[in-house]
Amino acid sequence: INQFQSSADTIKNPMNINQLHHEFNSNIFPYGSGNLHPGFMGWVQGGGNAAGLLGEIASAGMNMNCGGRSHIGIQIEKQIISWVREWFQFPITSEGIFVTGTSFANFISVLVAKCSIYGHMKSRTEGNYQFENKRPVIFTSEKSHRCIIQAVEMVGLGSNNLYKIPVDPVTHQINIDLLKESIESLDPLTQQPIMIIGTAGTVDIGAIDDLTTLSQIAKQHNLWFHVDGAFGALGVLSSYVSPLLKGIELADSIAFDFHKWMNVQYDAGFILIRNGDYLRDTFSSPAAYLNHESSGLASGDWWPCDYGPDLSRGCRAMKVYFTIKMYGTDALGSIITKSCQLAKLLGDRINSQSYAGVSGSLELVTPVALNIACFRYKVSENSLNDEINRQIVIRLHHQGLVAPSLTTIKRDDKPILVIRAAFINHRTTEKDIDNLLNNVIHFGDAIAQSHY
């Protein structure tokens, strides 16, 4: 795969379509990222679906620029926005827009929050000079995604002004008491809290913060309340997960991905803002070539370029539309429920000790909170455990049956390396759990024995 690159001299002449097809089958298709495979458990990446593929083909064939103007691509995006409002119980005045992914959606939420608090016109014209002597402060969990830091930095607020609050060592939810103490400890003369960012599905174990309480704290201090729900937010479609998301309907903004738990093809991120005027006021910029006419192709009352930074943008909504229409939200919600049940099943099997090794045993490191299970192969010599588990995952990746990932979890204030299995793919079954556990034991025993 590392030999794939070639010089520009090789592309001066056209290639026969049959040759190109052969090149694709031989040199491209076999080397994808792996997330189509039912044994792919390493990262929260959807496996795609047949309806979404048809939607992508349709969108590519129509080749619509969905930055604005009047055509069906805009109407499809408006339809998805309408459905999303209903899912999250947001008012008709809320607005949303498709973006690349939750990383970019979180960036938009921080930008809109800043503009809404300091004034949109002042924020856009004067930049961050408006802060004067008060430094804006944003609060989030220490387990929040790294894109939160990036968002704060890109908006120009500075990562030193992002306060990462410790989490409960068992639930991995943000520690509410420490959050309150941190807000109260700010110097009112030099610091101004502006935002709380909750997480609906942490990267490590899938923990969901106490969103209702976070909303109450934000309201008490007049702060913007944002929820990073990259994969967890769409749990509202699942009868199993939805109760865990209580309070998400109170957020000022929600970021999530259709390409995760809905298994839509990449990329399909989304940002939803409760007050749609705030989103428009943050991005709308008049230009002669963007005039809205009363009729014709340049008509239409809603142009996405007024609600985000992109003027050139494809129809990401099409594949989502096809997926929802072909399968229905009940079935899509059931897939979400199933992924959580698989994670719980994995945890139960580890706890039952039904998978025993010769040199070591399996240990569930954290309770299964949602669709992610963190465990490890453990030997008596504790100093060997991290390296053994690292080597296990590398060998699993080379074998090609299952592909978990590695992460670190704190235990007694010390980080330990664990195997992380995230269930997101609708093709994954109990058989893949058996493959995972049997091969972890197999490789764990072999690696452990080589150390003794």
Salt bridges, closest charged atoms under 4 A:
ASP9 OD1 - LYS12 NZ 3.59
GLU56 OE2 - LYS319 NZ 3.56
GLU77 OE1 - ARG313 NH1 2.94
GLU95 OE1 - ARG85 NH2 3.63
GLU184 OE2 - HIS221 NE2 3.78
ASP204 OD2 - LYS143 NZ 3.12
ASP257 OD2 - HIS259 NE2 3.30
ASP257 OD2 - LYS260 NZ 2.38
ASP267 OD1 - ARG316 NE 2.69
ASP301 OD1 - LYS78 NZ 3.46
ASP306 OD2 - ARG280 NH1 3.54
ASP306 OD2 - HIS292 NE2 3.28
ASP348 OD2 - LYS344 NZ 3.07
GLU363 OE1 - ARG376 NE 2.75
GLU363 OE2 - ARG411 NH1 2.74
GLU387 OE1 - ARG390 NE 3.50
GLU430 OE1 - ARG349 NH2 3.06
ASP434 OD1 - ARG349 NH1 2.52
